[in-house]
Every structure is written in C-alpha cells, then in structure tokens.
C-alpha cells in the first residue's frame, strides 16, 4: 500500500482541513458529549456541550478484496449466530462450563432459566450484529495476499453504526472541497457508500412491523425503547439510529435509562405479558412496547443491585421483541467464538451445513485465528503452557467473557495475570487465549479532544448485520424440536473502521482508545 499516504500538508492546508472537520462534525452530529477528563461538570452544568468525536483526518488505506470479503460473508455470520441463539441445548452445554467461574454469565443464564420456567411469549428475536476483523498477511508464505481475521463477534450494543456513516460522509466531503492535497491514491471508487444508518433503522422498523398490532385492550400506540446508560457520552451515535424511526417510519421511539426500567414500565399479568411504557413527561399516554434495543446491560458494571437483575428479567419475560434476547446476548460470549474457532472444531459445519449459507462455511472458517480454551482438554493444556510462559505468551491475548474495551490482557502480562487468579484453574476457564493478529501499520492522524496526534496506526474493520428470526418454541412458550425456528430477514448493514495508534492494545472508541475512520479502498 502507498507509503506516501496520507500526503504531507502545509500549515495552511492543515488548518483548512481541521476547521472543516470541526465545523462539519458538529453540523452533522459526528459528535460525543465531552468526558469528565476534558470538561468538568462545573463547566457544563446543564450537559449541553458537544465535541467532535475522535476521528481520523484522512480515510485509512484498506485492501479492496478484504473489504469485499468481509461484507460478502456477513449474512452467513448472521445466520450462524441466529442458529446458535436458537439452539438452547448446545448453548447450555457451553454456558454451564462457565457459570461456576463467571458470575455475570451465570446470572444472565439464570434470567433465561427463569423465563423458560414461566414460558417465553415472544417467538421473534432481532439481532443487530457486528463482526470485527483485522488484516493479516501470513509471514510464512512469500508474497502472501492479505486476508481478514476475526477479532470478535458482537451480539449486543454493537455501537458506532450511526457515527460510521457520518465519518464516511465527512471524508468524502473533505475530498470534494479539496481539503486533501492532490494524490493518486484517492480515486472515484475509493470511498464506498456506508448505509449503516438506513440499514440499521430499517432493521428496527422491520421488527416493529413483525410485532403486529397492539395486543392491549383497549389498543395502545406502539413504540420502540432504547435501553441506555445515563449519562451517555455516545448519545449522538444512538440518536442517528433512533431519529429516522421517528422521521422516516413514524415510530415513536424513547430512551429509557437501564436504572429506570422498573419505574416506567409494566408487564401485564395476563398470559400475553404485554410490556407498557409510560413516559414520565407524558404520564397520561402509555405505549405498548414492540421492540427493546439494548445499548446497556452488556457489562457487569450496569448491574448495580439486585433490582438491576429484576429489571432485565422483567423485560426478558415480556412480549416485546428483544435486540438482543438473553440467549443471543450469551451467544456473543468469547467462549462461543472459541468453540467455533478451535482447530478441528465441528460446530461451524454442524450449524450451517443444512442452511442457505452452507457454501460459506470454508470462507467463514478462513477468518478464524487460533483460539484456545484454558481447560483440561489437549487444546486447553497446550494453551496453558503457552499462557504461563512469558516468552511464548507474547504472541497471544487473553480475553474474558466481557463486552466493551479495556478488559483484555496482552502478551507478556498474561502469566502474571493468571498467577494472580490463584491455583484454582477453574477461574481460568472464564477466559480464552487468542493468537494475536498483527495487521500492517499505516500512517494517519487522529483528532481527539481538540488535539492532533500523528504516527503509525492500525485499523479494525467491523461489518454490521441485521437478522430477524423465529425461535424454536410454540405460542405457549414451550420448547419444540426447533423445526419452527427460521430466519425471516437477513442482510449486511454497512461497516465501521476504527483506527488506533499502533502502540495501543485496545481499540474501543467509547473506551477512549481509538478513533472512527473510513476506508480508502486500494488494490494490492
């Protein structure tokens, strides 16, 4: 790829570029609420200020073939994880290995068991997924072509769909106003259109329609609920998805803090278990909830008391469609990724061989990197030997069953961390050991908190997917043989490129490590 990209700029060119980034981003909602580290609450008493989201000044070079492949296999990945979420027996085998050592996973599983005991009343599930990849070139193969290797698969709170569309538009706009110095690298086909906002909001609308008419008597207006954290620095990313639901589809959409679920919602006592939301600003206008979209509830830190778990159970047992359901949430555990990707694992083929995605099995398998359990199996014992040796652990990352950035342990730090867990290796089983993907370094500049930092960077491509499926239980909530489980809607829904300094181990934008970016596609 072009070593001279991005092109050098004069101070005047840099000022023109930055002033347009700052102005365009605020005008178009490519923004976040400033963190407490940047701005004290005493300075922003009313919480009205916003700042440009962390962005790259230039789009980052990305191999066109890798980009096309990542998007081409997303529908198959959607189908795979829908199948996993429907297969309660298989999930049970995996999750029951974790619940003795991971309290968070155990409590999520208990929510499922409580609802199963009572009977599920909603037979539909919506998945808004994101599969994350890095570029990999096999050093053992001379002149090897670049390929994609999966970092993780996200089934809950797959964020930045809103901002990813906007940063693609920003970079295209900057090119159109000649904010970038002339370069042969950027061509008419360099900037792929990013449909995230339209595609993801269409997914919500599709699930809303699939819910059907109001089941209340008398009928109530229907609405969608976004379950969120408060305060939320990434609110504009969320509003980019919720606003079209109001303006394009005419669907009332409300934000509800995870901590306030029980204060403003109720579940009917009859067999229908209708979820009703009463907006505190309009207490005389209750709504029946068709769809719940979780942008909170993925981290143990969101469950501050037993009431938090009561709230999650309260929503899960209701008739509203969930995005994701508790089983889909659990399907996104790193342990599931490990079970699929461990060498010689039969699970991928078992799930997809009799589906419309059967011809994609090898293409999906090619995205896997080596992932191992830390258990008594031969693969697990091999992984433990690697993880406890400072020299051998350098090429690996240790991942827990957690969503969000900042939880991984890298390289030579792994042995000391495992030693801190004590001699009870049961505790180790809540982690997986994953071979580090080493993507090529590029050059770019990141604008964050008003400052520009330039240097070597690496990127991570996320591809979104929308999938609506019918689960394997009857209307009374009783589990069937699974034959009625079926994918109803399935599409690839756009992309996200996150870029971080090459020395940074984490890439989460909201966690403060990376920046939103867009690809400049190149042929290599």
SVG drawing of the C-alpha trace seen along z (x, -y; Angstrom):
<svg xmlns="http://www.w3.org/2000/svg" viewBox="-61 -29 72 63">
<polyline fill="none" stroke="black" stroke-width="0.4" points="0.0,0.0 1.1,-3.6 3.8,-4.5 3.4,-8.2 -0.3,-8.3 -1.5,-10.5 0.2,-13.3 2.1,-16.0 0.3,-19.3 1.4,-22.8 0.3,-24.6 -2.3,-26.4 -3.6,-23.1 -3.7,-21.6 -5.7,-24.5 -8.2,-24.3 -8.6,-20.6 -9.1,-20.8 -11.5,-23.8 -13.7,-21.9 -13.6,-18.7 -14.7,-20.6 -17.5,-22.5 -18.8,-19.7 -18.8,-17.2 -20.9,-19.5 -23.3,-20.4 -23.9,-16.8 -23.8,-15.1 -20.4,-13.4 -20.0,-14.2 -19.9,-13.0 -20.5,-14.5 -17.2,-15.6 -15.8,-13.3 -15.2,-14.5 -11.4,-14.3 -11.9,-17.0 -14.6,-19.1 -15.7,-19.3 -19.4,-19.2 -19.0,-22.6 -18.1,-24.0 -21.0,-22.3 -23.7,-22.3 -26.6,-21.6 -24.8,-19.0 -25.4,-20.9 -21.9,-20.8 -20.7,-18.5 -17.4,-18.0 -16.2,-16.3 -16.0,-12.5 -12.5,-11.1 -11.9,-10.9 -9.0,-10.4 -8.1,-13.3 -7.8,-11.0 -9.5,-7.8 -7.2,-4.8 -5.9,-2.6 -7.7,0.8 -7.4,3.7 -10.4,3.8 -10.5,7.6 -10.5,7.9 -13.3,5.3 -15.5,7.0 -15.0,10.4 -15.9,9.2 -19.1,7.8 -19.9,10.8 -19.8,13.3 -21.8,11.2 -25.2,12.7 -23.7,16.2 -22.4,15.0 -25.9,13.6 -27.4,17.0 -24.7,18.8 -25.4,16.7 -29.2,16.9 -28.8,20.7 -26.6,20.7 -29.2,18.5 -32.0,20.9 -30.1,24.0 -30.7,23.9 -29.3,27.4 -25.9,26.6 -25.7,23.2 -26.5,24.9 -23.5,27.3 -21.2,24.3 -22.6,21.9 -22.7,24.5 -19.0,24.8 -18.7,21.0 -21.3,20.4 -19.2,21.8 -16.4,19.4 -18.1,16.4 -20.9,14.9 -22.0,12.5 -22.6,15.2 -24.3,17.3 -26.7,14.5 -27.5,13.9 -28.2,17.7 -30.4,17.6 -32.5,14.9 -33.1,17.3 -33.9,20.2 -36.5,18.1 -38.2,17.1 -38.1,20.6 -39.7,21.9 -42.6,19.5 -42.6,19.9 -41.4,17.5 -44.2,15.5 -42.3,13.8 -41.2,16.1 -39.2,13.5 -35.7,12.2 -33.8,9.4 -30.0,9.4 -28.1,6.3 -24.6,7.8 -21.1,6.6 -18.2,8.9 -14.8,7.2 -11.7,8.1 -8.1,7.1 -5.9,7.5 -3.5,10.4 -0.7,11.4 0.8,14.9 4.6,14.3 5.3,18.0 4.0,17.5 6.1,15.4 4.1,12.6 1.0,13.7 -2.2,11.9 -3.8,10.0 -6.7,11.7 -9.2,10.9 -9.0,12.5 -11.9,12.1 -11.2,10.3 -14.7,10.9 -18.4,11.1 -20.7,8.7 -24.3,9.6 -25.2,6.7 -24.8,2.9 -22.9,3.1 -22.2,-0.6 -21.0,-3.3 -23.3,-2.4 -24.5,-6.0 -21.1,-7.7 -19.6,-5.3 -22.0,-6.5 -21.2,-10.1 -17.4,-9.7 -17.6,-8.1 -19.6,-11.2 -17.0,-13.5 -14.0,-12.1 -15.9,-12.1 -16.9,-15.8 -13.3,-16.8 -12.1,-15.3 -14.9,-17.1 -13.8,-20.5 -10.1,-19.8 -9.2,-19.7 -6.8,-16.8 -3.7,-17.7 -3.7,-16.1 -2.9,-12.3 -3.2,-9.5 -4.3,-7.2 -7.8,-8.6 -9.9,-7.8 -13.6,-7.9 -14.0,-4.4 -12.0,-4.9 -15.0,-5.9 -17.6,-3.1 -21.0,-4.3 -21.8,-3.3 -25.5,-2.5 -25.4,-1.9 -27.9,-4.4 -30.5,-3.5 -29.9,0.3 -29.9,0.5 -33.0,-1.7 -34.7,0.4 -34.0,3.4 -35.7,1.8 -38.7,0.9 -38.9,4.4 -39.0,5.9 -41.6,3.3 -43.8,4.3 -43.3,8.0 -44.6,7.5 -48.0,6.8 -50.9,4.7 -51.4,3.8 -52.3,6.7 -53.7,4.4 -57.3,3.8 -58.1,1.1 -55.4,0.8 -52.3,-1.3 -50.0,-3.1 -46.8,-1.1 -43.3,-2.3 -39.6,-1.2 -37.5,-1.5 -33.7,-2.2 -32.3,-1.0 -29.3,-3.2 -26.9,-4.4 -27.1,-7.8 -25.1,-9.9 -24.1,-8.7 -21.2,-10.3 -22.0,-8.5 -25.6,-9.7 -25.3,-11.1 -24.4,-7.7 -27.6,-6.4 -29.8,-9.3 -28.6,-8.8 -30.4,-5.5 -33.5,-6.5 -34.2,-9.7 -35.1,-8.0 -37.5,-5.8 -39.5,-8.9 -39.0,-10.9 -38.9,-8.2 -41.1,-5.4 -43.3,-7.4 -42.5,-5.0 -42.5,-6.7 -39.0,-5.9 -37.9,-6.6 -34.7,-6.4 -35.0,-4.7 -32.2,-4.5 -31.3,-0.9 -31.6,-2.1 -35.2,-3.4 -36.8,-0.3 -38.9,0.7 -40.0,-2.9 -41.6,-3.5 -42.6,-0.1 -45.0,2.6 -45.8,6.2 -49.4,7.2 -50.4,10.0 -52.3,12.0 -50.8,14.7 -49.8,12.1 -47.3,10.3 -47.6,7.0 -44.8,4.5 -46.2,1.0 -44.0,-2.1 -45.4,-5.3 -43.2,-8.3 -42.5,-10.4 -43.0,-13.5 -46.4,-12.3 -47.9,-10.1 -51.4,-10.0 -50.1,-8.5 -48.9,-4.9 -47.4,-2.9 -47.1,0.7 -43.5,1.7 -42.9,3.6 -39.1,3.7 -36.4,3.3 -32.9,2.3 -30.2,2.8 -27.4,0.2 -26.9,1.0 -26.9,4.2 -23.8,5.8 -21.4,5.1 -21.4,6.2 -21.0,2.5 -24.5,1.8 -26.0,4.2 -25.5,2.2 -28.0,4.1 -30.5,7.0 -33.0,4.5 -30.9,4.3 -31.3,8.0 -35.0,7.8 -35.3,5.2 -33.5,7.4 -35.8,10.3 -38.8,8.0 -38.0,7.1 -37.0,10.6 -40.2,12.2 -42.3,9.6 -43.9,9.9 -41.7,7.2 -39.1,8.3 -35.6,8.0 -32.4,6.9 -30.8,8.9 -32.6,11.6 -30.8,13.1 -29.8,16.1 -28.5,14.0 -26.6,12.0 -25.0,15.2 -24.2,16.4 -21.8,13.5 -19.6,14.7 -16.0,15.1 -16.3,18.8 -18.7,19.4 -16.2,17.8 -13.5,20.1 -15.7,23.2 -16.3,22.3 -12.6,21.5 -10.7,24.1 -8.8,26.2 -10.8,29.2 -14.0,28.0 -17.1,29.5 -19.5,26.8 -19.4,24.4 -20.3,27.1 -23.0,28.5 -24.8,25.2 -24.5,24.1 -24.3,27.3 -28.1,27.5 -28.8,23.8 -28.7,21.4 -25.2,20.4 -23.6,23.9 -21.4,22.7 -19.9,20.1 -18.5,22.5 -15.0,22.5 -15.0,18.8 -16.0,18.2 -13.5,20.7 -10.8,18.9 -11.5,15.8 -10.7,17.7 -7.4,17.3 -6.2,19.8 -8.3,19.6 -8.0,22.0 -9.8,22.7 -7.9,22.8 -9.2,26.2 -8.3,29.9 -8.6,30.7 -5.4,31.3 -6.0,27.9 -6.5,26.3 -3.4,27.8 -1.4,26.6 -2.9,23.1 -2.0,23.1 1.6,23.9 1.7,21.0 -0.1,18.6 2.1,19.3 5.4,18.8 6.5,15.2 8.3,15.8 5.5,17.9 2.7,15.7 4.0,12.7 2.0,13.6 -1.3,14.0 -4.1,12.1 -6.2,13.3 -9.9,12.4 -12.6,12.7 -16.4,13.1 -16.9,9.3 -18.1,6.7 -16.5,3.3 -12.9,2.2 -10.2,2.4 -10.7,6.0 -8.0,7.9 -4.6,9.0 -1.8,8.9 1.4,10.8 4.0,10.9 1.4,9.6 -0.6,12.8 1.5,15.1 1.4,12.7 -2.4,12.1 -3.1,15.8 -0.9,16.2 -3.0,13.6 -6.1,15.8 -4.5,18.4 -4.1,22.1 -7.7,22.8 -7.6,23.2 -11.4,23.2 -11.1,19.5 -9.0,19.6 -11.8,21.2 -13.7,17.9 -11.0,16.8 -9.9,17.7 -6.4,17.5 -6.3,16.0 -3.4,15.7 -2.7,12.0 -3.5,10.7 -0.7,8.4 -2.1,6.1 0.2,3.9 0.9,0.4 -0.2,-2.6 0.2,-6.4 -2.6,-8.7 -3.6,-11.5 -6.2,-11.3 -8.2,-14.3 -9.3,-13.8 -10.2,-16.3 -9.0,-19.2 -5.6,-17.7 -4.0,-16.1 -1.7,-13.1 0.1,-11.7 2.0,-8.5 1.7,-4.8 -1.8,-3.3 -3.6,0.0 -7.2,0.5 -10.1,2.8 -13.0,3.3 -16.4,4.0 -19.3,5.2 -22.8,4.9 -25.6,7.3 -29.4,7.3 -31.2,10.6 -34.8,11.3 -35.7,14.9 -38.3,17.0 -37.3,19.0 -37.9,22.7 -40.9,22.6 -44.6,22.5 -47.1,19.8 -47.4,21.1 -43.7,20.7 -43.0,24.4 -39.8,25.5 -40.4,27.5 -38.0,29.6 -36.7,26.5 -38.2,27.1 -40.2,23.9 -37.1,21.8 -36.4,19.9 -34.6,16.8 -37.1,14.3 -34.9,11.3 -31.2,11.2 -28.9,8.6 -25.5,7.0 -25.9,3.5 -22.8,1.4 -19.4,1.1 -17.2,-0.6 -13.5,-1.3 -11.8,-2.0 -8.2,-3.1 -5.8,-3.4 -2.2,-4.1 -0.1,-1.0 1.2,-1.0 -2.4,-0.9 -3.6,2.6 -7.3,1.7 -9.4,0.2 -12.7,-0.8 -13.6,-4.4 -16.0,-4.9 -13.4,-3.4 -11.0,-6.1 -8.5,-4.2 -9.3,-4.6 -11.0,-6.9 -13.7,-6.4 -12.4,-6.1 -13.5,-5.2 -11.7,-3.0 -9.9,-4.3 -10.1,-1.2 -7.0,-0.2 -6.0,2.7 -2.9,4.6"/>
</svg>
